[in-house]
Structure formats: C-alpha cells, structure tokens
C-alpha cells in the first residue's frame, strides 16, 4: 500500500515538473508572448585629458583629434578639458600631485618634463614606445628628449622653429632685405625707425617672450654650448660673458627705442597688431605666430634666422618640442595609453602637420605637401649646429622663474644689470651648488 502511494506521489511530481517545463500555449489565433532579455549597455572606459592648446586653431585641431580617437574607439570616452596656456603652466603641479590627477596632459619636452619625471609624477610609457614601434619611426634626438635612464616617459608630438618674423609689405615699402648679420640687422632697425616704424614688437606680460631674446643673444655671442651649460648650472651668471650679452647687445636695442613702448602691457598675441597694422615691422617669435596672426595677412609674414653676431661661434636655434605624457597616478592607465598611442600615430601627426603646419616627430608622416614656410623652417633647423628647447625649458623651473624676473627688471632698468646678475648667480649657486 505504502509502495503504491509513493509511486503515485512520484508520478504527480513528475507530471508537475513536466508541465512547468512546457511553454504556455496561447489560444488559437493569438500570438505567443515572448519575454525579451534586454542587455545592459557596457560601461565605457574613461580617460581624462587636460590640454593647454587654448589658442583657436590648435584648440580646434586638438578637439578634432579627440573626436577621431573616440570614433575609432567607441568603448572609450575622453573627458577633454582645455585650459588657458598660462593658467595650465601654473596649475600643472596641482594636477599631478592630486590624489586623482588627469590621465593624459600636454606638456613640454626638455627640463620641464624632466622636473616631473625626477619627482616620480610621470608614468613610464616604454611599453607604448615599444608596441607602437616609435623607437624606429622617431628620430634619435626626439627619443633622447623622451628618455630618462633608458626608459621613455614622454611622447614628443610636434615642434616648431623660432625666427625673426617680419612684414614683407613693410620691408618692400622701405626697400629692406632680410638681414643676415647683426650689423645688417641694426641697419634695418635704423631705417625703419627713421621712417616712423618701430622696428620690433613684443609683448612681455608673460615673461617668456623676453627670455627668447636672452636665448638668442647668448647663443650668438657665447655659443650654444656655453648657453646650455649655463642652463644646467655649470656656468655662472656673473660671468663677464653673460654681462656682455646684456650691456653690449640687449641694452642698446632698448635704449635706441627699437621695441614698442610699454611691452609689459601686452601678451605675446596682443602685440601682434602692431606688426599687422604697420606700426612695427619684426617680431622674434615661434612659428605659432601664424595661428594668431590675422588670417587674411598670413601670406605677408616672412621670417629669417636670428642674425649672426660672431661668425666663429656655432649656430644655435630654439626649436621647442611639445607633446603628451601620462600622470604616474593616472586612474585609467590602459585607456590613457591607447589615447597616447593614437596621438603619436602617423594619422594623428599627419593631421596636425597638415592642419597647423607643425613639423612632425613621426618620420612616417608625408612631408610632400609641406608649405614653403615649413620647408624653410625645416632647413633653418637642419643647418643649425645645436638645437635648444627654450630658456624656461632648458633650466629648472625655479631658476627660470628668477631668471625671467631678472630679464623683466633689466628691461625696465638696464643700469641694474650687476645687481640682477648677482641675484641670478646666488640662485644658481643655491640650486646647483658652486
């Protein structure tokens, strides 16, 4: 009896399970309702990118590159912030020392990057260099700029030359030729001044424009080797050779009224209209001047090599190199490396070269469509005996700060040069030792 009861219960259970496993049948003529499984969207990877490309043309190109990257990498969202150039330079230390810094940042090669590398604030990206083949497609000089103790920390993306830019129409009006020597340059200045044109415009509201004059005068008078050793703290600021730069060459330009009045009232770009409207004729500046020059007048811009002072001195040129790095404490390192790999690619650098006229670091970029200006700039740098970065990139930030303050003080009071150089030497000795 018990056995029959157990068999009956088992049969009931089996029938119940079987019934549960059978899909319900809809009445005749009605569709079966099927439950749809909705997949949750996969969360995108995030990469935070802070850029100082704030001038109109570079900003537009930078934004275009980010858009291109996201189209190619739909699983990555780039949170892109553009910060005014000078504000960025003040804020970068705070960015890098924050508990959650931006992942990718724009910055400068040379000592400016080395400063943060030595403090452990920039990530080793040797693996990206290796995976992307950049050790083969980037010139040795740019690899050296990116390397510390055999490891790569920086991605150099583009570089530009410095030169003395001038208004072709103004030169033509007064029958002037591009000066090659210092004597010829001074004669051009005198001719312009005699005709009511200020020879040189400059905006020193931000001090680096004045530093360019020191770079070139020191390299032309004392040679690039002495200049770089001074930047590295191996030469003294109270050396008579340094004083000669100020007293024999820079001071006469100021005293003779060759610069616009009150340059400290203008930023570098705010000083451009003096040249564009014919009030001034020349500007010692980087090729990015084209980005802010009135576009309808860009074809009127010419440039020449900073004049030779001593033909027996090797020729040094400034060619600052910009690029990117990843913060050591980046929160999204893998996505950041993908973004960096794109920025350093032939595609991205070709776009920057074609759009902004920047000279690329990736040797795979096609240069057949370079403009005459690009070719002239490339030729200018290739003929140099030495290529420097820039005063505030070749020395330490602390020394650059004191040095550029000294340049501005000299501009206001050239007679105070002995006191200025004594202070610069005291800072050099403090930072680098005797």
C-alpha positions as CSV (number, residue, x, y, z in Angstrom):
1,X,0.0,0.0,0.0
2,X,2.8,2.4,1.0
3,X,4.7,1.4,-2.1
4,X,1.7,2.3,-4.3
5,X,1.2,5.6,-2.5
6,X,4.8,6.6,-3.0
7,X,4.7,5.7,-6.7
8,X,1.5,7.8,-7.1
9,X,3.2,10.8,-5.4
10,X,6.2,10.5,-7.6
11,X,4.1,10.4,-10.7
12,X,2.3,13.6,-9.6
13,X,5.6,15.4,-9.0
14,X,7.0,14.3,-12.4
15,X,3.9,15.5,-14.1
16,X,4.1,18.8,-12.3
17,X,7.7,19.3,-13.4
18,X,7.0,18.4,-16.9
19,X,4.1,20.8,-17.0
20,X,6.2,23.6,-15.7
21,X,8.8,23.0,-18.4
22,X,6.3,23.3,-21.2
23,X,5.9,26.7,-22.7
24,X,2.4,28.1,-22.2
25,X,0.2,27.8,-25.2
26,X,-1.8,30.8,-26.4
27,X,-5.4,30.4,-27.5
28,X,-5.9,29.7,-31.2
29,X,-5.3,32.7,-33.4
30,X,-3.3,34.7,-30.8
31,X,0.5,35.3,-30.9
32,X,2.6,33.8,-28.2
33,X,4.1,36.4,-25.9
34,X,7.8,36.1,-25.6
35,X,9.8,37.8,-22.8
36,X,12.7,39.8,-24.2
37,X,16.1,39.8,-22.5
38,X,17.4,43.4,-22.5
39,X,21.2,43.6,-22.3
40,X,22.7,46.3,-20.2
41,X,25.0,48.7,-22.1
42,X,28.6,48.0,-21.5
43,X,30.1,50.9,-19.4
44,X,32.7,52.9,-21.4
45,X,36.3,53.3,-20.3
46,X,37.1,56.8,-19.3
47,X,40.2,58.8,-19.9
48,X,40.6,62.3,-18.6
49,X,42.7,64.6,-20.9
50,X,43.8,68.1,-19.9
51,X,45.2,70.3,-22.7
52,X,46.8,73.7,-22.9
53,X,46.0,74.1,-26.6
54,X,43.8,77.1,-26.0
55,X,44.6,79.3,-29.0
56,X,41.8,79.0,-31.6
57,X,43.5,76.9,-34.3
58,X,45.3,74.5,-32.0
59,X,42.2,74.0,-29.9
60,X,40.1,73.1,-32.9
61,X,42.7,70.6,-34.1
62,X,43.0,69.1,-30.6
63,X,39.3,68.7,-30.4
64,X,39.2,67.1,-33.8
65,X,41.9,64.6,-32.8
66,X,39.9,63.6,-29.7
67,X,36.8,63.1,-31.8
68,X,38.8,60.9,-34.3
69,X,40.0,58.8,-31.4
70,X,36.6,58.2,-29.9
71,X,35.2,57.3,-33.3
72,X,37.9,54.7,-33.7
73,X,37.5,53.6,-30.0
74,X,33.7,53.6,-29.2
75,X,34.4,51.9,-25.9
76,X,36.4,54.8,-24.6
77,X,35.0,58.2,-23.5
78,X,37.6,61.1,-23.4
79,X,36.7,63.8,-20.9
80,X,38.6,66.6,-22.6
81,X,39.3,69.9,-20.8
82,X,41.1,72.8,-22.4
83,X,42.9,75.3,-20.0
84,X,44.4,78.6,-21.0
85,X,48.0,78.2,-21.7
86,X,49.5,80.3,-18.9
87,X,46.9,79.1,-16.4
88,X,47.8,75.5,-17.3
89,X,51.5,76.1,-16.6
90,X,50.6,77.4,-13.1
91,X,48.2,74.5,-12.4
92,X,50.1,71.5,-13.6
93,X,51.9,70.9,-10.3
94,X,48.5,70.8,-8.6
95,X,47.2,68.4,-11.2
96,X,50.0,66.0,-10.8
97,X,50.1,65.9,-7.0
98,X,46.3,65.5,-6.7
99,X,45.0,62.1,-5.5
100,X,43.1,61.8,-8.8
101,X,45.1,63.6,-11.5
102,X,44.1,63.9,-15.1
103,X,45.3,60.8,-17.0
104,X,46.8,62.5,-20.1
105,X,48.3,66.0,-20.2
106,X,50.0,68.2,-22.7
107,X,53.5,69.5,-21.7
108,X,56.9,70.5,-22.9
109,X,60.0,68.3,-23.6
110,X,63.4,69.0,-22.0
111,X,63.9,70.1,-18.4
112,X,60.3,70.9,-18.0
113,X,59.3,67.3,-18.3
114,X,62.4,66.0,-16.6
115,X,61.5,68.0,-13.5
116,X,58.3,66.0,-13.0
117,X,59.9,62.7,-14.1
118,X,62.5,63.0,-11.4
119,X,59.8,63.6,-8.8
120,X,58.0,60.4,-9.9
121,X,54.9,62.2,-11.2
122,X,55.1,61.0,-14.8
123,X,54.4,57.4,-15.9
124,X,57.0,55.2,-17.6
125,X,55.5,54.5,-21.1
126,X,58.3,52.4,-22.5
127,X,55.8,49.7,-23.3
128,X,53.8,52.1,-25.5
129,X,57.0,53.1,-27.4
130,X,57.9,49.5,-27.9
131,X,54.4,48.4,-29.0
132,X,54.0,51.3,-31.4
133,X,57.4,51.0,-33.0
134,X,58.3,54.5,-32.1
135,X,61.9,53.5,-31.4
136,X,62.2,53.1,-35.2
137,X,59.8,55.8,-36.5
138,X,61.0,58.6,-34.3
139,X,64.5,60.3,-34.8
140,X,67.1,59.7,-32.2
141,X,67.0,63.2,-31.0
142,X,63.4,63.0,-30.1
143,X,63.8,59.6,-28.5
144,X,66.6,61.2,-26.4
145,X,64.2,64.0,-25.4
146,X,61.7,61.4,-24.1
147,X,64.1,59.1,-22.3
148,X,65.5,59.1,-18.7
149,X,67.7,56.3,-17.5
150,X,66.8,54.2,-20.6
151,X,63.0,54.5,-20.1
152,X,60.6,56.6,-22.1
153,X,58.3,59.0,-20.2
154,X,57.2,61.5,-22.9
155,X,55.6,61.5,-26.3
156,X,57.0,64.3,-28.4
157,X,54.4,65.2,-31.0
158,X,55.4,68.3,-32.8
159,X,58.0,71.0,-32.8
160,X,58.3,74.5,-34.2
161,X,61.1,76.8,-35.0
162,X,61.8,80.3,-33.7
163,X,62.9,83.1,-36.0
164,X,62.6,86.8,-36.6
165,X,59.2,87.2,-38.3
166,X,58.6,90.3,-40.4
167,X,56.0,92.1,-42.6
168,X,57.0,91.5,-46.2
169,X,55.0,94.5,-47.3
170,X,56.7,96.8,-44.8
171,X,60.2,95.6,-45.9
172,X,59.2,96.0,-49.5
173,X,57.9,99.6,-48.8
174,X,61.3,100.7,-47.5
175,X,63.5,98.6,-49.8
176,X,64.7,96.3,-47.0
177,X,66.3,92.9,-47.3
178,X,66.4,90.1,-44.8
179,X,69.5,90.8,-42.6
180,X,72.0,88.0,-42.1
181,X,74.4,89.7,-39.7
182,X,74.0,91.8,-36.6
183,X,75.3,94.9,-38.4
184,X,72.7,94.4,-41.2
185,X,70.0,93.9,-38.6
186,X,70.9,97.2,-36.8
187,X,70.8,99.0,-40.1
188,X,67.3,97.6,-40.8
189,X,66.2,98.9,-37.4
190,X,67.6,102.3,-38.1
191,X,65.9,102.6,-41.5
192,X,62.6,101.6,-40.0
193,X,62.9,104.0,-37.1
194,X,63.9,106.8,-39.4
195,X,60.6,106.2,-41.4
196,X,58.4,106.3,-38.3
197,X,58.1,102.5,-37.9
198,X,59.0,100.8,-34.6
199,X,61.5,98.0,-35.6
200,X,60.3,95.4,-33.1
201,X,57.1,94.4,-31.4
202,X,56.9,92.3,-28.3
203,X,54.5,91.5,-25.5
204,X,56.2,90.7,-22.2
205,X,53.1,90.5,-20.0
206,X,54.1,86.8,-19.8
207,X,57.9,86.8,-19.4
208,X,58.9,84.0,-21.8
209,X,59.0,86.4,-24.8
210,X,61.8,88.3,-23.2
211,X,63.6,85.0,-22.4
212,X,63.8,84.4,-26.2
213,X,66.0,87.4,-26.6
214,X,68.4,86.2,-23.9
215,X,68.5,82.7,-25.5
216,X,69.4,84.0,-28.9
217,X,71.8,86.8,-27.9
218,X,73.6,84.4,-25.5
219,X,73.9,81.7,-28.1
220,X,75.1,84.1,-30.8
221,X,77.6,85.8,-28.5
222,X,78.9,83.0,-26.4
223,X,77.8,79.9,-28.3
224,X,75.2,77.3,-27.7
225,X,77.5,75.1,-25.5
226,X,78.1,77.9,-23.1
227,X,74.3,78.7,-23.1
228,X,73.3,75.1,-22.3
229,X,75.9,74.8,-19.6
230,X,74.5,78.0,-18.1
231,X,71.1,76.5,-18.2
232,X,72.4,73.4,-16.4
233,X,74.0,75.4,-13.7
234,X,77.6,74.7,-14.9
235,X,78.4,78.3,-15.7
236,X,78.0,81.4,-13.6
237,X,75.5,84.2,-14.2
238,X,78.0,86.8,-13.0
239,X,80.5,85.7,-15.7
240,X,81.6,88.7,-17.8
241,X,80.5,86.8,-20.9
242,X,76.9,86.9,-19.6
243,X,77.1,90.6,-18.7
244,X,78.3,91.3,-22.2
245,X,75.1,89.9,-23.7
246,X,73.1,92.5,-21.7
247,X,75.3,95.6,-21.9
248,X,76.7,95.3,-25.4
249,X,73.7,93.9,-27.3
250,X,70.4,93.9,-25.5
251,X,70.6,97.3,-23.7
252,X,71.3,99.3,-27.0
253,X,68.2,97.8,-28.6
254,X,66.1,99.1,-25.7
255,X,67.9,102.4,-25.4
256,X,67.6,103.1,-29.1
257,X,63.8,102.7,-29.0
258,X,63.8,99.7,-31.3
259,X,61.0,98.0,-29.3
260,X,57.4,99.1,-28.9
261,X,56.7,101.2,-25.8
262,X,55.4,99.5,-22.6
263,X,55.6,95.9,-23.9
264,X,54.6,94.6,-20.4
265,X,51.1,95.8,-21.1
266,X,50.6,93.2,-23.8
267,X,50.6,89.4,-24.0
268,X,52.5,87.9,-26.9
269,X,49.4,87.8,-29.1
270,X,48.2,91.3,-28.1
271,X,51.5,92.6,-29.5
272,X,50.8,91.2,-33.0
273,X,48.5,94.0,-34.2
274,X,51.4,96.5,-34.1
275,X,53.1,94.4,-36.8
276,X,49.9,93.6,-38.7
277,X,48.9,97.3,-39.0
278,X,52.3,98.5,-40.0
279,X,53.3,100.3,-36.7
280,X,56.1,97.8,-36.1
281,X,57.9,95.5,-38.6
282,X,59.5,92.5,-36.8
283,X,58.8,90.0,-34.0
284,X,61.1,87.4,-32.5
285,X,58.6,84.6,-32.1
286,X,57.8,80.9,-32.7
287,X,56.0,79.8,-35.8
288,X,52.8,79.5,-33.8
289,X,52.5,83.3,-34.5
290,X,50.7,82.2,-37.7
291,X,47.8,80.8,-35.6
292,X,47.0,84.2,-34.1
293,X,48.0,86.5,-37.0
294,X,45.1,87.9,-39.0
295,X,44.5,85.1,-41.4
296,X,43.9,87.4,-44.3
297,X,47.5,88.7,-43.8
298,X,49.4,85.4,-43.1
299,X,50.9,85.4,-46.6
300,X,52.5,88.7,-45.7
301,X,54.6,87.0,-43.0
302,X,58.2,86.2,-43.7
303,X,61.0,85.1,-41.4
304,X,64.7,85.0,-41.2
305,X,67.3,83.4,-38.9
306,X,68.3,85.4,-35.9
307,X,71.2,87.4,-37.2
308,X,74.8,86.1,-36.8
309,X,76.8,88.2,-34.3
310,X,80.1,86.3,-34.4
311,X,80.7,84.1,-37.5
312,X,83.2,82.0,-35.5
313,X,80.5,80.9,-33.0
314,X,78.5,77.8,-33.7
315,X,74.8,78.5,-34.6
316,X,72.2,77.6,-32.0
317,X,68.5,77.7,-32.6
318,X,65.4,77.3,-30.4
319,X,63.0,74.6,-31.5
320,X,60.7,73.8,-28.6
321,X,59.0,70.4,-28.7
322,X,55.5,69.8,-27.4
323,X,53.9,66.6,-26.6
324,X,52.0,64.5,-24.0
325,X,52.6,62.3,-21.0
326,X,50.5,60.1,-18.6
327,X,50.4,61.0,-14.9
328,X,52.0,58.5,-12.7
329,X,48.9,58.3,-10.6
330,X,46.5,58.1,-13.6
331,X,43.2,56.4,-12.7
332,X,42.7,55.0,-16.2
333,X,46.2,54.0,-17.4
334,X,45.2,51.5,-20.1
335,X,42.8,53.9,-21.8
336,X,45.3,56.6,-21.4
337,X,48.0,54.5,-23.2
338,X,45.6,53.9,-26.1
339,X,45.0,57.7,-26.4
340,X,48.7,58.3,-26.4
341,X,49.3,55.7,-29.0
342,X,46.8,57.5,-31.2
343,X,48.4,60.9,-30.6
344,X,51.8,59.5,-31.7
345,X,50.4,57.7,-34.7
346,X,51.2,58.7,-38.3
347,X,47.5,59.5,-38.8
348,X,47.3,62.0,-35.9
349,X,50.6,63.7,-36.6
350,X,49.8,63.9,-40.3
351,X,46.6,65.8,-39.3
352,X,48.5,68.2,-37.1
353,X,51.1,68.8,-39.8
354,X,48.5,69.4,-42.5
355,X,46.2,71.5,-40.3
356,X,48.6,73.6,-38.2
357,X,51.8,73.4,-40.2
358,X,53.6,71.9,-37.2
359,X,56.7,69.9,-38.0
360,X,56.0,66.2,-37.0
361,X,58.3,64.0,-34.9
362,X,57.0,60.8,-36.5
363,X,59.2,60.1,-39.6
364,X,56.3,58.2,-41.3
365,X,54.4,61.5,-41.9
366,X,54.3,62.5,-45.6
367,X,56.0,65.9,-46.0
368,X,55.5,66.2,-49.8
369,X,52.7,68.8,-49.2
370,X,54.7,71.0,-46.8
371,X,54.4,74.7,-47.4
372,X,57.3,76.9,-48.4
373,X,57.4,78.2,-44.8
374,X,57.6,74.7,-43.4
375,X,60.4,73.8,-45.7
376,X,62.2,77.0,-44.8
377,X,61.8,76.3,-41.1
378,X,63.0,72.7,-41.5
379,X,66.0,74.0,-43.4
380,X,66.7,76.6,-40.7
381,X,66.9,73.9,-38.0
382,X,68.8,71.4,-40.1
383,X,71.5,73.9,-40.7
384,X,71.9,74.7,-37.0
385,X,74.8,73.3,-35.1
386,X,72.7,72.9,-32.0
387,X,69.0,72.9,-31.2
388,X,67.9,74.2,-27.8
389,X,64.4,74.0,-26.3
390,X,63.9,77.4,-24.7
391,X,65.1,79.2,-21.6
392,X,62.3,78.1,-19.3
393,X,62.5,74.5,-20.7
394,X,66.3,74.1,-20.6
395,X,66.8,75.1,-17.0
396,X,64.9,74.3,-13.8
397,X,61.5,75.9,-13.1
398,X,63.0,77.7,-10.0
399,X,65.9,79.1,-12.0
400,X,63.7,80.0,-14.9
401,X,61.4,82.0,-12.6
402,X,64.2,84.0,-11.1
403,X,65.9,84.5,-14.4
404,X,62.8,85.7,-16.2
405,X,62.1,88.1,-13.4
406,X,65.6,89.4,-13.9
407,X,65.1,89.9,-17.6
408,X,61.9,91.9,-16.9
409,X,63.7,94.1,-14.3
410,X,66.6,94.7,-16.8
411,X,64.1,95.8,-19.4
412,X,62.8,98.5,-17.0
413,X,66.2,99.4,-15.7
414,X,69.2,98.3,-17.8
415,X,71.6,100.0,-15.4
416,X,70.8,97.5,-12.6
417,X,72.4,94.6,-14.5
418,X,75.1,94.0,-11.9
419,X,72.6,93.6,-9.1
420,X,70.4,91.4,-11.3
421,X,73.2,89.1,-12.3
422,X,74.3,88.8,-8.7
423,X,70.9,87.6,-7.6
424,X,70.7,85.2,-10.5
425,X,74.1,83.8,-9.6
426,X,73.0,83.4,-5.9
427,X,70.0,81.4,-7.1
428,X,72.1,79.3,-9.4
429,X,74.6,78.5,-6.6
430,X,71.7,77.6,-4.3
431,X,70.1,75.3,-6.8
432,X,73.1,73.7,-8.5
433,X,75.9,74.3,-6.0
434,X,79.2,76.0,-6.7
